Amino acid sequence: MKKNMTFHKRKIWVVLLCCILMMTGLIGRLVYLMCFRSDYYYKKAKELHEREREIKAARGEILDAKGKVLASNRTVCTISVIHSQIKEPEKVISLLSEKLKIDEAEVRKRVEKISSIEIVKTNVEKSTGDEIRECSLAGVKVDEDYKRYYPCGSLASKVIGFTGGDNQGIIGLEVKYEEVLRGQPGKILTTTDARGVEIDKLGETREKPIEGKSLMISLDVNIQEFAQQSALKVMEEKQAERVSILLMNPQNGEIYACVNVPEFDLNDPFTLTDDLNMQLNESGITIPSEDHNEQSELAVQTASGKTNTERKQELLNQMWRNPCLNDTYEPGSTFKIITMAAGLEAGVVSPGDRFYCPGYKVVEDRRIHCAKRTGHGSQNFVEGAQNSCNPVFIEVGLRLGVERYYKYFRQFGLLDKTGTDLPGEAGTIMHNPKNMGEVELATVSFGQSFQITPIQLATTVSGIINGGNRITPHFGISVESADGTKVRTLEYPVESGIVSGETSRTVRTILETVVSEGSGKNAGIKGFSIGGKTATSQTLPRGSGRYISSFLGFAPAEDPKVLALCIIYAPQGMYYGGIIAAPVVRSIFENVLPYLGIERTVTETPSGENRADGVD
């Protein structure tokens, strides 16, 4: 008996001890939560009774070199509904359907949806948003928002780019400088009861958004407009597929203009241009009607391999591409500048070296023709450049050899991307040196059988003519705050010594004679010393009758301040670069050189026998 009582007493003490420990633990936990974690749980409790709506921050502006606004913002509204707060659903449905021009069934679907907040429509004109707000219907929220606006419409569309519905950059500078431009969104906080209904007396609190910073770029609206007009004019005259024009400062890489016509409307970027819309209609794809069935849709897919939506997206992507850096092409004779620089730098050719052109050159088992089939006869290297003689440059390429030629490709930066501040830059497509024989070497020497981007060509030539500094082509100049205060200056890498100063001077001198006495004479302007090189290349497949005509020019020849590259794709009729592309650059220079403060220094126009009898 006594033994049992002792046992029960022990059990009671154990239970009591456990209870004390549990109570101590609970009290300790309560003290910890109330004293040390009170702020955390107060915040959590507050969040349960707060509804949050985002306030978009205004994106920073994009400004041209003179401060003209290229990308800005317009105030619009976002219309939303909160299901738990709506007191007159039919009245809400009727009002929103009328004001927003949306079918009542669609509005009803959103109004009756049980959710914390449901967006009915974005990018609503502010005047319409104000009208809806004045009706003061419970559960309807009108929040001010921003929509990107481009004052210059289609100007430099493939450079500036555009934003999507979420106000984030999609292409061009808008996406490249997203971190700079986007800003920091704010918040609208409202307190609700347990049912999710806002408590009127408490009102709302706001966390103000922080506006994005502005980006100043090197592109000049006046230069861009004139270059774009010149491109449109020659595209229309020659019925060309497209025209690209690039103007830049060869000393520091600042790009003054980048034209790719046809351009597109930045304020309506999802509408195809007329020519692309025609392609869509000619592709055999028809937009299905509202009552189409699965069988008819399948037929649409089978006829072309792609649905209308897929095909349209392909064409939109094509429309948005910037051929100056996203696409490669065979540069043709403008690439002879690179062969010239490599040959002079390596010492395998000098200006006085003599060559003979019978109209072709036999390399291994192939006869490679000159533009002048009857030949240029005896000529020195400078005359060969003036005549754009293929056999002369083939000989220079063969003297260099594959290994040494590739050495200069790497030295000039041709095998790397330029590093420009636009997304999607393509790289050079060049033969593998192991697979490069004398025939390939010969064709590369005058700019065929490989591909580069226009911006790569312009950048490489800039480094050759500016004294030997490989610059980085770019648009971004500086980042500025909303009040115009400069936050930072953007810097870009420069690689010096890609050619010697002597080689650079010799190349400039030779190219100046190409304009004053040779195939580039149509780019000459009285009073200005201009250097340049013509080019006419046949696209693949050979014999298709499709050509790319181009001209690369710079001024002043003795100290280049501006470089221009004009490329005309698939012109009709006369297609020689010296005849149709050189005059475009001349017209641009006639207006741009005085605008940039470059004065006429040549008192007499150089005269001499025109040796451009083999037009290129």
Beta strands, then each sheet from edge to edge (+ up, - down):
strand 1: 50-55
strand 2: 62-63
strand 3: 69-81
strand 4: 118-125
strand 5: 140-149
strand 6: 186-191
strand 7: 204-207
strand 8: 214-217
strand 9: 242-248
strand 10: 255-261
strand 11: 354-357
strand 12: 360-363
strand 13: 366-369
strand 14: 377-380
strand 15: 476-480
strand 16: 486-489
strand 17: 531-538
strand 18: 547-555
strand 19: 562-569
sheet 1: 1+ 6- 7+
sheet 2: 4+ 3- 2+ 8+ 15- 16+
sheet 3: 4+ 3- 5+
sheet 4: 10+ 9- 19+ 18- 17+
sheet 5: 11+ 14-
sheet 6: 12+ 13-
end
